[in-house]
């Protein structure tokens, strides 16, 4: 699978937030961490909305049976005719499952709790690790510059499908005591995926989330993570923020819910840094 790292134009005031760039090919990015509660879904939604705000057409793929990414954008219950479950099993095409959101340039392939059954159903299928890769037909996703895949907090077949289909991995790490728990196992899995499923998989970055600058613990965790992962860690740190926690209950990205909040500003900064990093092909 070829590595499709996008290019980048110079910053320009082409959009609402004063940043514009040109991405010339679709980049599939998996947002994953084996540990739950670290901000995976918040990051997938918020970074996706940020890239969309910078006028990069972005598709979110909800691959978590909890379907919080879907409900966080206003897609709940059984209202969707086609979901990621149908796409994985080959019952629907990617094109049939894509739904536009209320946020410009941002679309989603939603999920429902039925996706939990896919892990069992995929076990007996030939090429079970490549179902998502096969579903992301280039002609159907060519309109998108970024595809962000929100994964469950596990290293099962759903996450393996995402990693096998991806160009890159983005790992949120919570700034709390057990921050490194599960990350080493995830990195071991990434090495295995590179060996057997997807040799071109790179790490786009490690993101520190739920940072509370008032505590020594958060500062110590941040220092430890930076000591282990070095330049792979984004300079941007996402703070613990009430407005970030509230936004999903209204089915809106943080930028549409409260643009002036610290959470919104952090993800806007992350988007700028991420696009700049891609321009320098800073993956590992």
C-alpha positions as CSV (number, residue, x, y, z in Angstrom):
1,X,0.0,0.0,0.0
2,X,1.7,3.2,-1.1
3,X,2.4,6.0,1.4
4,X,0.3,9.0,0.3
5,X,1.8,11.8,2.4
6,X,0.1,15.0,1.3
7,X,1.9,18.2,0.4
8,X,1.3,21.6,1.8
9,X,1.0,25.1,0.5
10,X,2.2,28.2,2.4
11,X,-0.1,29.6,5.1
12,X,-2.7,32.0,3.7
13,X,-5.8,33.8,5.0
14,X,-8.2,31.6,2.9
15,X,-10.4,30.5,5.6
16,X,-12.2,31.6,8.8
17,X,-9.3,30.9,11.1
18,X,-6.5,32.3,8.9
19,X,-4.9,29.1,7.8
20,X,-5.1,27.5,4.4
21,X,-3.2,24.6,2.9
22,X,-3.3,22.2,-0.1
23,X,-3.4,18.5,0.5
24,X,-3.0,16.7,-2.8
25,X,-3.9,13.1,-1.9
26,X,-6.2,11.3,0.6
27,X,-4.5,10.5,3.9
28,X,-6.0,7.8,6.1
29,X,-5.2,8.5,9.8
30,X,-6.2,6.1,12.6
31,X,-6.8,7.6,16.0
32,X,-6.1,4.8,18.5
33,X,-5.0,3.9,22.0
34,X,-5.6,0.6,23.7
35,X,-6.5,2.5,26.9
36,X,-10.0,3.9,27.1
37,X,-10.9,7.4,28.3
38,X,-7.9,9.2,26.8
39,X,-9.7,11.5,24.3
40,X,-9.7,9.4,21.1
41,X,-13.2,10.3,20.0
42,X,-12.8,13.9,21.1
43,X,-9.6,14.1,19.1
44,X,-11.1,12.4,16.0
45,X,-14.1,14.8,16.0
46,X,-12.2,18.0,17.0
47,X,-9.2,17.4,14.7
48,X,-11.6,16.5,11.9
49,X,-13.6,19.6,12.4
50,X,-10.4,21.7,12.5
51,X,-9.2,20.3,9.2
52,X,-12.6,20.9,7.8
53,X,-12.6,24.5,9.1
54,X,-9.3,25.0,7.3
55,X,-11.2,23.9,4.1
56,X,-9.7,20.4,3.9
57,X,-12.5,17.9,3.0
58,X,-12.5,15.4,5.8
59,X,-14.3,12.1,6.4
60,X,-14.7,10.6,9.9
61,X,-15.1,6.8,10.1
62,X,-16.6,5.6,13.3
63,X,-15.2,2.1,14.0
64,X,-16.0,2.0,17.7
65,X,-19.2,0.1,18.7
66,X,-19.8,2.7,21.4
67,X,-20.5,5.0,18.4
68,X,-19.7,8.1,20.4
69,X,-18.1,9.7,17.3
70,X,-21.5,9.4,15.6
71,X,-23.6,10.7,18.4
72,X,-21.1,13.5,19.0
73,X,-22.0,14.8,15.5
74,X,-25.7,14.3,15.9
75,X,-26.1,10.8,14.4
76,X,-27.7,8.5,17.0
77,X,-29.9,5.5,17.2
78,X,-30.9,3.6,14.1
79,X,-31.5,6.6,11.8
80,X,-28.7,5.7,9.4
81,X,-29.5,3.5,6.5
82,X,-25.8,2.4,6.1
83,X,-23.1,2.3,8.7
84,X,-19.4,1.2,9.2
85,X,-20.8,-2.3,10.1
86,X,-22.4,-2.6,6.6
87,X,-19.3,-1.3,4.9
88,X,-17.0,-3.8,6.7
89,X,-19.2,-6.7,5.9
90,X,-19.5,-5.6,2.2
91,X,-23.3,-5.0,2.4
92,X,-22.9,-1.3,1.5
93,X,-20.3,0.7,-0.3
94,X,-18.3,3.5,1.3
95,X,-20.1,6.0,-0.9
96,X,-23.5,4.7,0.3
97,X,-22.5,5.1,4.0
98,X,-21.1,8.6,3.9
99,X,-23.3,11.2,5.6
100,X,-22.6,15.0,5.5
101,X,-22.6,16.7,8.8
102,X,-23.8,20.2,9.7
103,X,-20.2,21.3,9.8
104,X,-18.9,22.4,6.3
105,X,-16.4,20.1,4.6
106,X,-16.9,17.4,7.3
107,X,-18.6,14.0,6.6
108,X,-18.9,10.8,8.6
109,X,-19.5,7.1,8.1
110,X,-21.5,6.5,11.3
111,X,-21.6,3.5,13.6
112,X,-24.2,1.8,15.8
113,X,-23.7,-0.7,18.7
114,X,-24.3,-3.5,16.1
115,X,-20.7,-3.0,15.1
116,X,-19.7,-5.1,18.1
117,X,-21.0,-8.1,16.2
118,X,-18.5,-7.5,13.3
119,X,-15.6,-8.7,15.4
120,X,-17.3,-12.1,15.6
121,X,-18.5,-12.2,12.0
122,X,-15.1,-11.2,10.6
123,X,-13.2,-14.1,12.3
124,X,-14.3,-16.6,9.6
125,X,-13.8,-14.3,6.6
126,X,-10.8,-14.6,4.3
127,X,-8.7,-11.4,4.4
128,X,-10.5,-10.3,7.6
129,X,-7.8,-7.7,8.4
130,X,-8.2,-6.0,5.1
131,X,-12.0,-5.4,4.9
132,X,-11.7,-1.7,5.6
133,X,-8.8,-1.3,3.2
134,X,-10.9,-3.0,0.4
135,X,-13.9,-0.8,1.3
136,X,-12.0,2.4,1.0
137,X,-12.1,2.4,-2.8
138,X,-10.0,5.2,-4.1
139,X,-12.7,6.5,-6.5
140,X,-15.2,6.8,-3.7
141,X,-12.9,8.6,-1.3
142,X,-11.0,10.7,-3.8
143,X,-13.0,13.8,-2.8
144,X,-11.6,13.7,0.7
145,X,-8.1,14.9,1.7
146,X,-8.3,13.3,5.2
147,X,-10.0,10.3,6.5
148,X,-9.8,10.0,10.3
149,X,-10.8,6.6,11.8
150,X,-12.0,6.5,15.4
151,X,-11.1,3.1,16.9
152,X,-12.3,1.2,20.0
153,X,-10.1,0.9,23.1
154,X,-8.8,-2.5,22.1
155,X,-6.4,-4.2,19.7
156,X,-9.0,-6.5,18.2
157,X,-10.0,-7.0,14.5
158,X,-11.7,-3.6,14.2
159,X,-8.5,-1.8,15.2
160,X,-6.4,-4.1,13.1
161,X,-8.6,-3.3,10.1
162,X,-8.1,0.4,10.7
163,X,-4.3,0.0,11.0
164,X,-4.1,-2.2,7.8
165,X,-6.0,0.5,5.9
166,X,-4.2,3.5,7.2
167,X,-1.3,5.7,6.1
168,X,-0.7,6.9,9.6
169,X,-1.5,6.6,13.3
170,X,-2.2,9.4,15.8
171,X,-2.1,8.4,19.5
172,X,-3.8,10.5,22.2
173,X,-2.3,10.0,25.7
174,X,-4.0,11.2,28.8
175,X,-1.8,13.2,31.2
176,X,-2.6,11.0,34.2
177,X,-0.9,8.3,36.2
178,X,-1.5,5.4,33.9
179,X,-0.7,7.4,30.8
180,X,1.8,4.9,29.3
181,X,-0.5,1.9,30.1
182,X,-1.3,0.2,26.8
183,X,0.9,2.4,24.7
184,X,3.8,0.0,24.6
185,X,1.4,-2.8,23.5
186,X,0.0,-0.6,20.8
187,X,3.5,0.2,19.5
188,X,4.2,-3.6,19.5
189,X,1.1,-4.1,17.5
190,X,2.1,-1.3,15.1
191,X,5.4,-3.1,14.5
192,X,3.6,-6.3,13.8
193,X,1.2,-4.5,11.4
194,X,4.2,-3.1,9.6
195,X,5.7,-6.5,9.2
196,X,2.7,-8.4,8.1
197,X,-0.2,-6.1,7.0
198,X,0.9,-2.6,6.2
199,X,4.7,-1.8,5.8
200,X,4.0,1.9,5.0
201,X,2.2,2.7,8.3
202,X,3.8,5.7,10.0
203,X,3.2,7.6,13.3
204,X,1.9,11.1,12.6
205,X,2.1,12.1,16.2
206,X,1.5,11.6,19.9
207,X,-1.0,14.0,21.4
208,X,-1.1,14.9,25.2
209,X,-4.7,15.3,26.3
210,X,-6.6,16.3,29.4
211,X,-3.6,18.3,30.6
212,X,-4.1,20.2,33.9
213,X,-1.2,22.6,34.3
214,X,-2.1,23.1,38.0
215,X,-0.9,19.6,38.9
216,X,2.7,18.4,39.2
217,X,1.5,14.9,38.0
218,X,0.4,16.3,34.6
219,X,3.7,18.0,34.1
220,X,5.6,14.9,35.1
221,X,3.6,12.7,32.7
222,X,4.2,15.2,29.9
223,X,7.9,15.1,30.5
224,X,7.9,11.3,30.6
225,X,6.0,11.0,27.4
226,X,8.3,13.5,25.6
227,X,11.3,11.7,27.0
228,X,10.1,8.4,25.5
229,X,8.7,9.6,22.2
230,X,10.7,12.7,21.5
231,X,9.7,14.7,18.5
232,X,6.8,12.4,17.7
233,X,4.9,14.3,20.5
234,X,3.0,17.3,19.3
235,X,4.0,20.6,20.9
236,X,0.3,21.4,21.2
237,X,-1.3,20.1,24.4
238,X,-5.0,19.7,24.8
239,X,-6.1,21.0,28.3
240,X,-8.8,19.5,30.5
241,X,-11.8,21.6,29.5
242,X,-15.5,21.5,30.5
243,X,-16.7,22.8,27.1
244,X,-14.9,20.0,25.3
245,X,-16.8,17.5,27.5
246,X,-20.1,19.2,26.9
247,X,-20.0,19.6,23.2
248,X,-20.8,15.9,22.2
249,X,-24.1,16.0,24.2
250,X,-25.2,18.7,21.8
251,X,-24.1,16.8,18.8
252,X,-21.7,19.5,17.7
253,X,-17.9,19.8,17.3
254,X,-16.3,22.0,19.9
255,X,-15.7,24.8,17.3
256,X,-19.4,25.1,16.6
257,X,-20.3,24.8,20.3
258,X,-17.8,27.2,21.8
259,X,-15.1,28.6,19.5
260,X,-13.5,30.7,22.2
261,X,-13.0,27.9,24.7
262,X,-9.5,26.6,25.5
263,X,-10.4,23.2,24.1
264,X,-11.4,24.7,20.7
265,X,-8.3,26.9,20.6
266,X,-6.1,23.9,21.4
267,X,-7.5,21.8,18.5
268,X,-7.2,24.7,16.1
269,X,-3.5,25.0,17.1
270,X,-3.1,21.2,16.7
271,X,-4.6,21.5,13.2
272,X,-2.0,24.1,12.2
273,X,0.8,22.1,13.7
274,X,-0.4,18.9,12.1
275,X,-0.5,20.4,8.6
276,X,2.9,21.9,9.1
277,X,4.3,18.6,10.3
278,X,2.9,16.8,7.3
279,X,4.7,19.4,5.1
280,X,7.9,18.2,6.7
281,X,7.0,14.5,6.5
282,X,7.7,14.2,10.3
283,X,6.1,10.7,10.8
284,X,8.1,7.9,12.5
